[in-house]
Amino acid sequence: MAIKDSLPQIRKEKGLTQEELARKLFVTRQAVSRWENGDTTPSIDMAKLIAVALDVPIMRVLDLPQEPSCQCCGTPFSVPNMNRGTDADGVENPDYCKWCYDHGEFASPTMDEVIEKSAPYLVEATGVSLDEAVSFMGALLPTLGRWAK
């Protein structure tokens, strides 16, 4: 999550100085500078606020790679053992993983259930806290195909 790389680019595209962005976020200009220099990294919740203030998707602020991922839980298909789910007729579905969608049915009916089941795996894979994983997923999932409708 290289915010130090994405933040200055997005901020400049939006025509904002560090001071102007800081005012929108109710932080100091020095905080914005430290994020852009990579001295510190904003929390997931602050990254969500940055995305809102800059009117861009959270994925862009976090500079996450754009790769095929499950449109239910957001896990990239490049993760080991991350097979695709299947439709009712047994044909592989290109949009969902086997953990979320199998034989034409979703394993979890609500977004909250997906977050509850998936957040611990995100913690294990990335080392973020459970609260940060839940917060990140709460920002990510509404942008995915299953939930964006």
N, CA, C and O atoms as a GROMACS GRO file, in nm:
protein
  596
    1MET      N    1   0.085  -0.118   0.000
    1MET     CA    2   0.000   0.000   0.000
    1MET      C    3   0.089   0.124   0.000
    1MET      O    4   0.114   0.183   0.105
    2ALA      N    5   0.136   0.162  -0.114
    2ALA     CA    6   0.233   0.271  -0.128
    2ALA      C    7   0.163   0.405  -0.147
    2ALA      O    8   0.162   0.460  -0.257
    3ILE      N    9   0.107   0.455  -0.041
    3ILE     CA   10   0.038   0.584  -0.048
    3ILE      C   11   0.136   0.694  -0.084
    3ILE      O   12   0.099   0.792  -0.149
    4LYS      N   13   0.262   0.680  -0.041
    4LYS     CA   14   0.362   0.783  -0.070
    4LYS      C   15   0.380   0.804  -0.220
    4LYS      O   16   0.420   0.912  -0.264
    5ASP      N   17   0.350   0.702  -0.298
    5ASP     CA   18   0.362   0.714  -0.443
    5ASP      C   19   0.236   0.772  -0.508
    5ASP      O   20   0.245   0.851  -0.602
    6SER      N   21   0.122   0.733  -0.458
    6SER     CA   22  -0.004   0.775  -0.521
    6SER      C   23  -0.052   0.912  -0.474
    6SER      O   24  -0.106   0.989  -0.554
    7LEU      N   25  -0.032   0.943  -0.347
    7LEU     CA   26  -0.090   1.066  -0.291
    7LEU      C   27  -0.040   1.193  -0.360
    7LEU      O   28  -0.123   1.276  -0.398
    8PRO      N   29   0.091   1.212  -0.379
    8PRO     CA   30   0.132   1.338  -0.443
    8PRO      C   31   0.079   1.350  -0.586
    8PRO      O   32   0.042   1.459  -0.630
    9GLN      N   33   0.075   1.239  -0.657
    9GLN     CA   34   0.026   1.241  -0.794
    9GLN      C   35  -0.121   1.282  -0.799
    9GLN      O   36  -0.159   1.369  -0.877
   10ILE      N   37  -0.203   1.219  -0.716
   10ILE     CA   38  -0.346   1.249  -0.716
   10ILE      C   39  -0.370   1.392  -0.669
   10ILE      O   40  -0.450   1.465  -0.728
   11ARG      N   41  -0.299   1.431  -0.563
   11ARG     CA   42  -0.316   1.566  -0.510
   11ARG      C   43  -0.286   1.671  -0.617
   11ARG      O   44  -0.359   1.768  -0.633
   12LYS      N   45  -0.177   1.650  -0.691
   12LYS     CA   46  -0.140   1.746  -0.797
   12LYS      C   47  -0.240   1.743  -0.912
   12LYS      O   48  -0.271   1.848  -0.968
   13GLU      N   49  -0.290   1.625  -0.947
   13GLU     CA   50  -0.394   1.615  -1.051
   13GLU      C   51  -0.516   1.698  -1.014
   13GLU      O   52  -0.581   1.757  -1.099
   14LYS      N   53  -0.546   1.700  -0.884
   14LYS     CA   54  -0.664   1.773  -0.836
   14LYS      C   55  -0.634   1.922  -0.815
   14LYS      O   56  -0.722   1.999  -0.777
   15GLY      N   57  -0.507   1.961  -0.840
   15GLY     CA   58  -0.470   2.102  -0.828
   15GLY      C   59  -0.462   2.152  -0.686
   15GLY      O   60  -0.486   2.270  -0.660
   16LEU      N   61  -0.428   2.064  -0.593
   16LEU     CA   62  -0.422   2.103  -0.452
   16LEU      C   63  -0.277   2.108  -0.402
   16LEU      O   64  -0.194   2.028  -0.444
   17THR      N   65  -0.251   2.201  -0.315
   17THR     CA   66  -0.123   2.203  -0.245
   17THR      C   67  -0.134   2.111  -0.123
   17THR      O   68  -0.243   2.067  -0.088
   18GLN      N   69  -0.022   2.082  -0.061
   18GLN     CA   70  -0.026   2.004   0.062
   18GLN      C   71  -0.109   2.075   0.168
   18GLN      O   72  -0.185   2.012   0.241
   19GLU      N   73  -0.095   2.205   0.176
   19GLU     CA   74  -0.170   2.285   0.274
   19GLU      C   75  -0.320   2.274   0.249
   19GLU      O   76  -0.397   2.258   0.344
   20GLU      N   77  -0.362   2.283   0.125
   20GLU     CA   78  -0.505   2.275   0.093
   20GLU      C   79  -0.562   2.136   0.126
   20GLU      O   80  -0.671   2.125   0.181
   21LEU      N   81  -0.487   2.032   0.092
   21LEU     CA   82  -0.533   1.898   0.126
   21LEU      C   83  -0.539   1.880   0.277
   21LEU      O   84  -0.633   1.820   0.329
   22ALA      N   85  -0.439   1.931   0.345
   22ALA     CA   86  -0.437   1.921   0.492
   22ALA      C   87  -0.561   1.986   0.554
   22ALA      O   88  -0.620   1.932   0.647
   23ARG      N   89  -0.599   2.102   0.502
   23ARG     CA   90  -0.718   2.169   0.554
   23ARG      C   91  -0.845   2.086   0.533
   23ARG      O   92  -0.931   2.080   0.620
   24LYS      N   93  -0.854   2.020   0.416
   24LYS     CA   94  -0.971   1.936   0.388
   24LYS      C   95  -0.978   1.817   0.484
   24LYS      O   96  -1.086   1.768   0.516
   25LEU      N   97  -0.861   1.772   0.530
   25LEU     CA   98  -0.854   1.652   0.615
   25LEU      C   99  -0.844   1.686   0.764
   25LEU      O  100  -0.846   1.597   0.849
   26PHE      N  101  -0.833   1.817   0.795
   26PHE     CA  102  -0.818   1.862   0.934
   26PHE      C  103  -0.691   1.803   0.997
   26PHE      O  104  -0.692   1.759   1.112
   27VAL      N  105  -0.583   1.805   0.918
   27VAL     CA  106  -0.450   1.765   0.968
   27VAL      C  107  -0.352   1.876   0.932
   27VAL      O  108  -0.390   1.974   0.867
   28THR      N  109  -0.229   1.862   0.975
   28THR     CA  110  -0.128   1.962   0.944
   28THR      C  111  -0.068   1.936   0.805
   28THR      O  112  -0.074   1.825   0.753
   29ARG      N  113  -0.012   2.041   0.748
   29ARG     CA  114   0.060   2.025   0.621
   29ARG      C  115   0.176   1.928   0.638
   29ARG      O  116   0.210   1.853   0.547
   30GLN      N  117   0.237   1.930   0.758
   30GLN     CA  118   0.349   1.840   0.786
   30GLN      C  119   0.305   1.694   0.781
   30GLN      O  120   0.382   1.608   0.738
   31ALA      N  121   0.183   1.665   0.825
   31ALA     CA  122   0.132   1.527   0.818
   31ALA      C  123   0.123   1.482   0.673
   31ALA      O  124   0.165   1.371   0.639
   32VAL      N  125   0.069   1.567   0.587
   32VAL     CA  126   0.060   1.534   0.444
   32VAL      C  127   0.199   1.515   0.388
   32VAL      O  128   0.223   1.421   0.312
   33SER      N  129   0.290   1.602   0.424
   33SER     CA  130   0.428   1.591   0.376
   33SER      C  131   0.492   1.458   0.419
   33SER      O  132   0.558   1.392   0.339
   34ARG      N  133   0.472   1.420   0.544
   34ARG     CA  134   0.528   1.292   0.593
   34ARG      C  135   0.470   1.173   0.519
   34ARG      O  136   0.541   1.077   0.492
   35TRP      N  137   0.339   1.178   0.487
   35TRP     CA  138   0.279   1.069   0.409
   35TRP      C  139   0.342   1.062   0.271
   35TRP      O  140   0.375   0.954   0.221
   36GLU      N  141   0.358   1.179   0.208
   36GLU     CA  142   0.411   1.183   0.072
   36GLU      C  143   0.560   1.146   0.066
   36GLU      O  144   0.607   1.094  -0.035
   37ASN      N  145   0.632   1.172   0.172
   37ASN     CA  146   0.774   1.135   0.178
   37ASN      C  147   0.794   0.990   0.221
   37ASN      O  148   0.904   0.937   0.210
   38GLY      N  149   0.689   0.927   0.269
   38GLY     CA  150   0.700   0.790   0.316
   38GLY      C  151   0.753   0.778   0.458
   38GLY      O  152   0.787   0.668   0.503
   39ASP      N  153   0.761   0.891   0.529
   39ASP     CA  154   0.807   0.888   0.668
   39ASP      C  155   0.705   0.820   0.758
   39ASP      O  156   0.740   0.752   0.854
   40THR      N  157   0.576   0.842   0.727
   40THR     CA  158   0.467   0.776   0.799
   40THR      C  159   0.363   0.734   0.696
   40THR      O  160   0.364   0.778   0.581
   41THR      N  161   0.273   0.650   0.740
   41THR     CA  162   0.164   0.605   0.654
   41THR      C  163   0.033   0.632   0.726
   41THR      O  164   0.018   0.596   0.842
   42PRO      N  165  -0.061   0.694   0.657
   42PRO     CA  166  -0.190   0.718   0.723
   42PRO      C  167  -0.262   0.586   0.750
   42PRO      O  168  -0.241   0.487   0.679
   43SER      N  169  -0.345   0.585   0.851
   43SER     CA  170  -0.425   0.466   0.881
   43SER      C  171  -0.521   0.439   0.767
   43SER      O  172  -0.541   0.524   0.680
   44ILE      N  173  -0.580   0.321   0.767
   44ILE     CA  174  -0.680   0.288   0.666
   44ILE      C  175  -0.796   0.386   0.671
   44ILE      O  176  -0.846   0.429   0.568
   45ASP      N  177  -0.839   0.421   0.792
   45ASP     CA  178  -0.950   0.516   0.804
   45ASP      C  179  -0.913   0.653   0.746
   45ASP      O  180  -0.996   0.717   0.682
   46MET      N  181  -0.790   0.697   0.769
   46MET     CA  182  -0.746   0.824   0.712
   46MET      C  183  -0.736   0.812   0.560
   46MET      O  184  -0.769   0.906   0.488
   47ALA      N  185  -0.690   0.697   0.511
   47ALA     CA  186  -0.683   0.676   0.366
   47ALA      C  187  -0.822   0.686   0.304
   47ALA      O  188  -0.838   0.739   0.194
   48LYS      N  189  -0.923   0.636   0.374
   48LYS     CA  190  -1.061   0.648   0.325
   48LYS      C  191  -1.102   0.795   0.319
   48LYS      O  192  -1.167   0.837   0.223
   49LEU      N  193  -1.065   0.873   0.420
   49LEU     CA  194  -1.097   1.016   0.420
   49LEU      C  195  -1.023   1.088   0.307
   49LEU      O  196  -1.078   1.178   0.243
   50ILE      N  197  -0.898   1.049   0.284
   50ILE     CA  198  -0.820   1.108   0.175
   50ILE      C  199  -0.891   1.082   0.042
   50ILE      O  200  -0.903   1.172  -0.041
   51ALA      N  201  -0.937   0.958   0.023
   51ALA     CA  202  -1.006   0.923  -0.101
   51ALA      C  203  -1.130   1.009  -0.120
   51ALA      O  204  -1.157   1.057  -0.230
   52VAL      N  205  -1.206   1.030  -0.014
   52VAL     CA  206  -1.326   1.114  -0.022
   52VAL      C  207  -1.287   1.258  -0.053
   52VAL      O  208  -1.348   1.323  -0.138
   53ALA      N  209  -1.185   1.309   0.017
   53ALA     CA  210  -1.144   1.448  -0.003
   53ALA      C  211  -1.094   1.471  -0.145
   53ALA      O  212  -1.112   1.580  -0.201
   54LEU      N  213  -1.030   1.370  -0.204
   54LEU     CA  214  -0.976   1.383  -0.340
   54LEU      C  215  -1.072   1.332  -0.446
   54LEU      O  216  -1.044   1.342  -0.566
   55ASP      N  217  -1.186   1.278  -0.402
   55ASP     CA  218  -1.288   1.226  -0.493
   55ASP      C  219  -1.232   1.120  -0.589
   55ASP      O  220  -1.250   1.127  -0.711
   56VAL      N  221  -1.163   1.021  -0.529
   56VAL     CA  222  -1.108   0.908  -0.605
   56VAL      C  223  -1.137   0.780  -0.528
   56VAL      O  224  -1.163   0.784  -0.408
   57PRO      N  225  -1.135   0.666  -0.595
   57PRO     CA  226  -1.157   0.539  -0.524
   57PRO      C  227  -1.045   0.510  -0.425
   57PRO      O  228  -0.929   0.545  -0.449
   58ILE      N  229  -1.079   0.446  -0.316
   58ILE     CA  230  -0.980   0.410  -0.214
   58ILE      C  231  -0.868   0.325  -0.273
   58ILE      O  232  -0.753   0.335  -0.230
   59MET      N  233  -0.900   0.242  -0.371
   59MET     CA  234  -0.799   0.158  -0.434
   59MET      C  235  -0.690   0.242  -0.499
   59MET      O  236  -0.573   0.202  -0.500
   60ARG      N  237  -0.727   0.357  -0.552
   60ARG     CA  238  -0.626   0.444  -0.615
   60ARG      C  239  -0.537   0.508  -0.510
   60ARG      O  240  -0.416   0.517  -0.530
   61VAL      N  241  -0.594   0.552  -0.401
   61VAL     CA  242  -0.514   0.613  -0.294
   61VAL      C  243  -0.415   0.511  -0.239
   61VAL      O  244  -0.298   0.543  -0.216
   62LEU      N  245  -0.462   0.389  -0.218
   62LEU     CA  246  -0.376   0.284  -0.163
   62LEU      C  247  -0.278   0.228  -0.265
   62LEU      O  248  -0.190   0.149  -0.231
   63ASP      N  249  -0.294   0.269  -0.391
   63ASP     CA  250  -0.206   0.226  -0.500
   63ASP      C  251  -0.197   0.074  -0.507
   63ASP      O  252  -0.089   0.016  -0.521
   64LEU      N  253  -0.315   0.011  -0.497
   64LEU     CA  254  -0.319  -0.134  -0.506
   64LEU      C  255  -0.316  -0.177  -0.651
   64LEU      O  256  -0.375  -0.112  -0.737
   65PRO      N  257  -0.249  -0.287  -0.678
   65PRO     CA  258  -0.241  -0.332  -0.818
   65PRO      C  259  -0.379  -0.365  -0.873
   65PRO      O  260  -0.464  -0.420  -0.803
   66GLN      N  261  -0.398  -0.331  -0.999
   66GLN     CA  262  -0.524  -0.362  -1.065
   66GLN      C  263  -0.509  -0.500  -1.128
   66GLN      O  264  -0.462  -0.512  -1.241
   67GLU      N  265  -0.550  -0.600  -1.057
   67GLU     CA  266  -0.542  -0.737  -1.107
   67GLU      C  267  -0.675  -0.805  -1.084
   67GLU      O  268  -0.753  -0.763  -0.999
   68PRO      N  269  -0.702  -0.909  -1.160
   68PRO     CA  270  -0.830  -0.979  -1.142
   68PRO      C  271  -0.847  -1.026  -0.997
   68PRO      O  272  -0.757  -1.084  -0.938
   69SER      N  273  -0.965  -1.000  -0.943
   69SER     CA  274  -0.994  -1.039  -0.805
   69SER      C  275  -1.140  -1.077  -0.793
   69SER      O  276  -1.223  -1.042  -0.877
   70CYS      N  277  -1.169  -1.149  -0.686
   70CYS     CA  278  -1.306  -1.191  -0.659
   70CYS      C  279  -1.394  -1.067  -0.641
   70CYS      O  280  -1.360  -0.976  -0.566
   71GLN      N  281  -1.505  -1.065  -0.710
   71GLN     CA  282  -1.596  -0.952  -0.705
   71GLN      C  283  -1.693  -0.959  -0.587
   71GLN      O  284  -1.792  -0.886  -0.581
   72CYS      N  285  -1.662  -1.048  -0.493
   72CYS     CA  286  -1.739  -1.057  -0.370
   72CYS      C  287  -1.652  -1.018  -0.250
   72CYS      O  288  -1.692  -0.935  -0.169
   73CYS      N  289  -1.532  -1.079  -0.239
   73CYS     CA  290  -1.446  -1.054  -0.123
   73CYS      C  291  -1.324  -0.967  -0.155
   73CYS      O  292  -1.261  -0.914  -0.063
   74GLY      N  293  -1.291  -0.952  -0.283
   74GLY     CA  294  -1.180  -0.867  -0.322
   74GLY      C  295  -1.044  -0.934  -0.324
   74GLY      O  296  -0.944  -0.869  -0.358
   75THR      N  297  -1.036  -1.061  -0.290
   75THR     CA  298  -0.908  -1.130  -0.289
   75THR      C  299  -0.859  -1.151  -0.432
   75THR      O  300  -0.933  -1.202  -0.516
   76PRO      N  301  -0.734  -1.114  -0.460
   76PRO     CA  302  -0.681  -1.134  -0.595
   76PRO      C  303  -0.673  -1.284  -0.629
   76PRO      O  304  -0.642  -1.366  -0.544
   77PHE      N  305  -0.701  -1.316  -0.754
   77PHE     CA  306  -0.693  -1.455  -0.797
   77PHE      C  307  -0.549  -1.504  -0.803
   77PHE      O  308  -0.526  -1.624  -0.819
   78SER      N  309  -0.451  -1.414  -0.790
   78SER     CA  310  -0.311  -1.454  -0.789
   78SER      C  311  -0.268  -1.516  -0.656
   78SER      O  312  -0.160  -1.574  -0.647
   79VAL      N  313  -0.351  -1.504  -0.552
   79VAL     CA  314  -0.321  -1.565  -0.422
   79VAL      C  315  -0.322  -1.717  -0.439
   79VAL      O  316  -0.412  -1.772  -0.503
   80PRO      N  317  -0.223  -1.786  -0.381
   80PRO     CA  318  -0.221  -1.933  -0.393
   80PRO      C  319  -0.352  -1.997  -0.345
   80PRO      O  320  -0.410  -1.954  -0.246
   81ASN      N  321  -0.394  -2.099  -0.415
   81ASN     CA  322  -0.517  -2.173  -0.384
   81ASN      C  323  -0.644  -2.089  -0.394
   81ASN      O  324  -0.746  -2.122  -0.333
   82MET      N  325  -0.637  -1.982  -0.471
   82MET     CA  326  -0.753  -1.894  -0.489
   82MET      C  327  -0.820  -1.931  -0.622
   82MET      O  328  -0.808  -1.859  -0.721
   83ASN      N  329  -0.889  -2.042  -0.621
   83ASN     CA  330  -0.956  -2.089  -0.742
   83ASN      C  331  -1.087  -2.014  -0.762
   83ASN      O  332  -1.143  -1.957  -0.669
   84ARG      N  333  -1.134  -2.016  -0.884
   84ARG     CA  334  -1.260  -1.950  -0.916
   84ARG      C  335  -1.377  -2.039  -0.876
   84ARG      O  336  -1.366  -2.161  -0.874
   85GLY      N  337  -1.488  -1.975  -0.845
   85GLY     CA  338  -1.609  -2.047  -0.811
   85GLY      C  339  -1.676  -2.104  -0.935
   85GLY      O  340  -1.629  -2.083  -1.047
   86THR      N  341  -1.785  -2.174  -0.913
   86THR     CA  342  -1.856  -2.236  -1.025
   86THR      C  343  -2.004  -2.196  -1.024
   86THR      O  344  -2.064  -2.172  -0.919
   87ASP      N  345  -2.058  -2.190  -1.145
   87ASP     CA  346  -2.202  -2.166  -1.159
   87ASP      C  347  -2.277  -2.296  -1.128
   87ASP      O  348  -2.215  -2.400  -1.105
   88ALA      N  349  -2.409  -2.289  -1.126
   88ALA     CA  350  -2.492  -2.405  -1.093
   88ALA      C  351  -2.465  -2.524  -1.184
   88ALA      O  352  -2.480  -2.639  -1.143
   89ASP      N  353  -2.426  -2.496  -1.308
   89ASP     CA  354  -2.400  -2.605  -1.403
   89ASP      C  355  -2.258  -2.659  -1.394
   89ASP      O  356  -2.219  -2.745  -1.473
   90GLY      N  357  -2.179  -2.608  -1.297
   90GLY     CA  358  -2.043  -2.656  -1.277
   90GLY      C  359  -1.938  -2.583  -1.358
   90GLY      O  360  -1.818  -2.611  -1.344
   91VAL      N  361  -1.979  -2.490  -1.441
   91VAL     CA  362  -1.885  -2.412  -1.522
   91VAL      C  363  -1.818  -2.307  -1.434
   91VAL      O  364  -1.883  -2.241  -1.353
   92GLU      N  365  -1.686  -2.292  -1.452
   92GLU     CA  366  -1.610  -2.194  -1.374
   92GLU      C  367  -1.664  -2.054  -1.399
   92GLU      O  368  -1.690  -2.015  -1.512
   93ASN      N  369  -1.681  -1.977  -1.290
   93ASN     CA  370  -1.728  -1.840  -1.300
   93ASN      C  371  -1.606  -1.747  -1.292
   93ASN      O  372  -1.527  -1.759  -1.199
   94PRO      N  373  -1.590  -1.656  -1.388
   94PRO     CA  374  -1.471  -1.571  -1.391
   94PRO      C  375  -1.469  -1.461  -1.286
   94PRO      O  376  -1.365  -1.398  -1.265
   95ASP      N  377  -1.581  -1.436  -1.219
   95ASP     CA  378  -1.591  -1.321  -1.130
   95ASP      C  379  -1.574  -1.351  -0.981
   95ASP      O  380  -1.543  -1.261  -0.903
   96TYR      N  381  -1.595  -1.476  -0.941
   96TYR     CA  382  -1.597  -1.506  -0.799
   96TYR      C  383  -1.505  -1.622  -0.763
   96TYR      O  384  -1.481  -1.712  -0.844
   97CYS      N  385  -1.453  -1.620  -0.640
   97CYS     CA  386  -1.367  -1.728  -0.593
   97CYS      C  387  -1.452  -1.843  -0.539
   97CYS      O  388  -1.571  -1.828  -0.513
   98LYS      N  389  -1.387  -1.956  -0.523
   98LYS     CA  390  -1.458  -2.075  -0.474
   98LYS      C  391  -1.506  -2.060  -0.330
   98LYS      O  392  -1.599  -2.128  -0.287
   99TRP      N  393  -1.441  -1.970  -0.255
   99TRP     CA  394  -1.480  -1.952  -0.115
   99TRP      C  395  -1.606  -1.868  -0.103
   99TRP      O  396  -1.680  -1.879  -0.005
  100CYS      N  397  -1.632  -1.784  -0.202
  100CYS     CA  398  -1.750  -1.698  -0.199
  100CYS      C  399  -1.866  -1.753  -0.279
  100CYS      O  400  -1.982  -1.729  -0.245
  101TYR      N  401  -1.836  -1.827  -0.385
  101TYR     CA  402  -1.941  -1.867  -0.480
  101TYR      C  403  -1.912  -2.008  -0.529
  101TYR      O  404  -1.808  -2.034  -0.589
  102ASP      N  405  -2.005  -2.099  -0.502
  102ASP     CA  406  -1.984  -2.238  -0.542
  102ASP      C  407  -2.118  -2.298  -0.587
  102ASP      O  408  -2.219  -2.287  -0.518
  103HIS      N  409  -2.115  -2.360  -0.702
  103HIS     CA  410  -2.235  -2.423  -0.760
  103HIS      C  411  -2.352  -2.325  -0.768
  103HIS      O  412  -2.467  -2.360  -0.743
  104GLY      N  413  -2.319  -2.200  -0.806
  104GLY     CA  414  -2.423  -2.100  -0.829
  104GLY      C  415  -2.479  -2.033  -0.706
  104GLY      O  416  -2.579  -1.961  -0.715
  105GLU      N  417  -2.418  -2.055  -0.592
  105GLU     CA  418  -2.469  -1.994  -0.469
  105GLU      C  419  -2.358  -1.923  -0.393
  105GLU      O  420  -2.244  -1.971  -0.388
  106PHE      N  421  -2.392  -1.809  -0.334
  106PHE     CA  422  -2.297  -1.736  -0.251
  106PHE      C  423  -2.292  -1.798  -0.112
  106PHE      O  424  -2.395  -1.835  -0.056
  107ALA      N  425  -2.173  -1.810  -0.057
  107ALA     CA  426  -2.155  -1.868   0.076
  107ALA      C  427  -2.206  -1.775   0.185
  107ALA      O  428  -2.253  -1.820   0.289
  108SER      N  429  -2.196  -1.645   0.162
  108SER     CA  430  -2.238  -1.546   0.262
  108SER      C  431  -2.339  -1.451   0.198
  108SER      O  432  -2.309  -1.390   0.095
  109PRO      N  433  -2.456  -1.438   0.257
  109PRO     CA  434  -2.560  -1.354   0.197
  109PRO      C  435  -2.539  -1.203   0.215
  109PRO      O  436  -2.596  -1.124   0.140
  110THR      N  437  -2.457  -1.163   0.313
  110THR     CA  438  -2.441  -1.020   0.338
  110THR      C  439  -2.295  -0.978   0.333
  110THR      O  440  -2.204  -1.060   0.350
  111MET      N  441  -2.274  -0.851   0.309
  111MET     CA  442  -2.140  -0.796   0.307
  111MET      C  443  -2.073  -0.811   0.444
  111MET      O  444  -1.955  -0.842   0.453
  112ASP      N  445  -2.149  -0.789   0.550
  112ASP     CA  446  -2.093  -0.802   0.685
  112ASP      C  447  -2.040  -0.943   0.710
  112ASP      O  448  -1.935  -0.959   0.772
  113GLU      N  449  -2.111  -1.043   0.661
  113GLU     CA  450  -2.064  -1.181   0.679
  113GLU      C  451  -1.936  -1.207   0.600
  113GLU      O  452  -1.847  -1.277   0.649
  114VAL      N  453  -1.927  -1.151   0.480
  114VAL     CA  454  -1.804  -1.166   0.401
  114VAL      C  455  -1.687  -1.102   0.475
  114VAL      O  456  -1.579  -1.161   0.482
  115ILE      N  457  -1.708  -0.983   0.528
  115ILE     CA  458  -1.602  -0.914   0.602
  115ILE      C  459  -1.562  -0.995   0.724
  115ILE      O  460  -1.443  -1.012   0.751
  116GLU      N  461  -1.659  -1.045   0.798
  116GLU     CA  462  -1.630  -1.122   0.919
  116GLU      C  463  -1.546  -1.246   0.887
  116GLU      O  464  -1.454  -1.280   0.962
  117LYS      N  465  -1.578  -1.313   0.778
  117LYS     CA  466  -1.505  -1.434   0.740
  117LYS      C  467  -1.368  -1.404   0.680
  117LYS      O  468  -1.272  -1.478   0.703
  118SER      N  469  -1.358  -1.296   0.603
  118SER     CA  470  -1.237  -1.268   0.526
  118SER      C  471  -1.134  -1.183   0.598
  118SER      O  472  -1.014  -1.196   0.571
  119ALA      N  473  -1.175  -1.096   0.688
  119ALA     CA  474  -1.082  -1.004   0.753
  119ALA      C  475  -0.966  -1.076   0.823
  119ALA      O  476  -0.852  -1.030   0.812
  120PRO      N  477  -0.990  -1.187   0.893
  120PRO     CA  478  -0.875  -1.255   0.956
  120PRO      C  479  -0.770  -1.302   0.856
  120PRO      O  480  -0.651  -1.304   0.888
  121TYR      N  481  -0.811  -1.338   0.737
  121TYR     CA  482  -0.714  -1.379   0.634
  121TYR      C  483  -0.633  -1.260   0.586
  121TYR      O  484  -0.514  -1.272   0.556
  122LEU      N  485  -0.697  -1.144   0.577
  122LEU     CA  486  -0.626  -1.022   0.538
  122LEU      C  487  -0.524  -0.984   0.645
  122LEU      O  488  -0.414  -0.941   0.612
  123VAL      N  489  -0.561  -1.000   0.770
  123VAL     CA  490  -0.468  -0.975   0.881
  123VAL      C  491  -0.346  -1.065   0.867
  123VAL      O  492  -0.232  -1.019   0.876
  124GLU      N  493  -0.371  -1.193   0.845
  124GLU     CA  494  -0.262  -1.290   0.833
  124GLU      C  495  -0.172  -1.258   0.714
  124GLU      O  496  -0.049  -1.270   0.724
  125ALA      N  497  -0.230  -1.219   0.603
  125ALA     CA  498  -0.154  -1.195   0.480
  125ALA      C  499  -0.075  -1.064   0.483
  125ALA      O  500   0.032  -1.055   0.422
  126THR      N  501  -0.127  -0.964   0.551
  126THR     CA  502  -0.066  -0.831   0.544
  126THR      C  503  -0.004  -0.782   0.674
  126THR      O  504   0.083  -0.695   0.672
  127GLY      N  505  -0.049  -0.836   0.787
  127GLY     CA  506   0.003  -0.789   0.914
  127GLY      C  507  -0.069  -0.668   0.971
  127GLY      O  508  -0.030  -0.616   1.076
  128VAL      N  509  -0.174  -0.621   0.903
  128VAL     CA  510  -0.251  -0.509   0.958
  128VAL      C  511  -0.334  -0.560   1.075
  128VAL      O  512  -0.352  -0.680   1.092
  129SER      N  513  -0.386  -0.469   1.154
  129SER     CA  514  -0.470  -0.509   1.267
  129SER      C  515  -0.607  -0.554   1.214
  129SER      O  516  -0.644  -0.524   1.101
  130LEU      N  517  -0.680  -0.625   1.298
  130LEU     CA  518  -0.814  -0.669   1.259
  130LEU      C  519  -0.905  -0.549   1.233
  130LEU      O  520  -0.984  -0.550   1.139
  131ASP      N  521  -0.893  -0.447   1.316
  131ASP     CA  522  -0.974  -0.326   1.294
  131ASP      C  523  -0.943  -0.262   1.160
  131ASP      O  524  -1.034  -0.217   1.090
  132GLU      N  525  -0.815  -0.257   1.124
  132GLU     CA  526  -0.778  -0.198   0.995
  132GLU      C  527  -0.827  -0.285   0.879
  132GLU      O  528  -0.872  -0.233   0.777
  133ALA      N  529  -0.818  -0.416   0.895
  133ALA     CA  530  -0.866  -0.507   0.790
  133ALA      C  531  -1.016  -0.489   0.769
  133ALA      O  532  -1.062  -0.482   0.655
  134VAL      N  533  -1.091  -0.482   0.877
  134VAL     CA  534  -1.236  -0.463   0.867
  134VAL      C  535  -1.267  -0.328   0.802
  134VAL      O  536  -1.355  -0.318   0.717
  135SER      N  537  -1.196  -0.225   0.843
  135SER     CA  538  -1.218  -0.092   0.787
  135SER      C  539  -1.185  -0.090   0.638
  135SER      O  540  -1.260  -0.034   0.558
  136PHE      N  541  -1.074  -0.152   0.599
  136PHE     CA  542  -1.035  -0.158   0.459
  136PHE      C  543  -1.140  -0.231   0.378
  136PHE      O  544  -1.182  -0.184   0.272
  137MET      N  545  -1.182  -0.347   0.426
  137MET     CA  546  -1.282  -0.425   0.353
  137MET      C  547  -1.415  -0.350   0.344
  137MET      O  548  -1.485  -0.360   0.244
  138GLY      N  549  -1.448  -0.275   0.448
  138GLY     CA  550  -1.570  -0.194   0.446
  138GLY      C  551  -1.566  -0.087   0.338
  138GLY      O  552  -1.670  -0.046   0.288
  139ALA      N  553  -1.446  -0.042   0.302
  139ALA     CA  554  -1.430   0.055   0.194
  139ALA      C  555  -1.422  -0.013   0.058
  139ALA      O  556  -1.471   0.040  -0.041
  140LEU      N  557  -1.359  -0.129   0.055
  140LEU     CA  558  -1.337  -0.198  -0.072
  140LEU      C  559  -1.461  -0.268  -0.125
  140LEU      O  560  -1.496  -0.252  -0.242
  141LEU      N  561  -1.528  -0.346  -0.042
  141LEU     CA  562  -1.637  -0.430  -0.090
  141LEU      C  563  -1.747  -0.355  -0.165
  141LEU      O  564  -1.795  -0.406  -0.266
  142PRO      N  565  -1.789  -0.237  -0.121
  142PRO     CA  566  -1.895  -0.168  -0.196
  142PRO      C  567  -1.856  -0.132  -0.340
  142PRO      O  568  -1.942  -0.100  -0.421
  143THR      N  569  -1.727  -0.138  -0.371
  143THR     CA  570  -1.682  -0.106  -0.508
  143THR      C  571  -1.679  -0.231  -0.597
  143THR      O  572  -1.658  -0.219  -0.717
  144LEU      N  573  -1.698  -0.348  -0.540
  144LEU     CA  574  -1.689  -0.473  -0.615
  144LEU      C  575  -1.822  -0.508  -0.682
  144LEU      O  576  -1.928  -0.465  -0.638
  145GLY      N  577  -1.812  -0.587  -0.788
  145GLY     CA  578  -1.928  -0.622  -0.871
  145GLY      C  579  -2.049  -0.672  -0.795
  145GLY      O  580  -2.161  -0.629  -0.823
  146ARG      N  581  -2.030  -0.762  -0.700
  146ARG     CA  582  -2.145  -0.817  -0.629
  146ARG      C  583  -2.218  -0.710  -0.550
  146ARG      O  584  -2.341  -0.712  -0.545
  147TRP      N  585  -2.147  -0.620  -0.491
  147TRP     CA  586  -2.207  -0.525  -0.399
  147TRP      C  587  -2.236  -0.388  -0.461
  147TRP      O  588  -2.316  -0.312  -0.406
  148ALA      N  589  -2.175  -0.356  -0.572
  148ALA     CA  590  -2.189  -0.223  -0.633
  148ALA      C  591  -2.325  -0.200  -0.698
  148ALA      O  592  -2.359  -0.088  -0.734
  149LYS      N  593  -2.402  -0.306  -0.714
  149LYS     CA  594  -2.531  -0.295  -0.783
  149LYS      C  595  -2.636  -0.229  -0.700
  149LYS      O  596  -2.750  -0.212  -0.744
   0.00000   0.00000   0.00000
